[in-house]
Amino acid sequence: MKIGKWDIPQKLYDEYVRWRFIADSYLNKTDQTSKERGVAMTEFERSMRWQLSVKKVMELHREICKIINVPYSEETDDEFYKTFHSQVEKDVKLKG
């Protein structure tokens, strides 16, 4: 997948978007987990699930950076992160 001037492995990108969507759903309390189980999720459980999702997002981000040979950064003025983050935001909204 081409994002800006970088070729991102499609599988990793899709996983990144998926986990970002999951993390956002826990943060915004829009997840389907409680509804599927039929039992309300405690705030502690939701928080722990959100933290694990964010950890996975960060791991995938590091892996993508390593593969495309750019330094890992989450700084908004970083060219790669800015471009990558913008595309991810669009794709996460499409999933929701």
Buried (B, 14 or more C-beta within 10 A) or exposed (E): EEBEEBEBBEEBBBBBBBBBBBBBBBBEEEBEBBEEEEEEBEEEBBEEBBEBBBEBBBEBBEBBBEEBEBEBBEEEEBEBBEBBBEBBEEBBEEEE
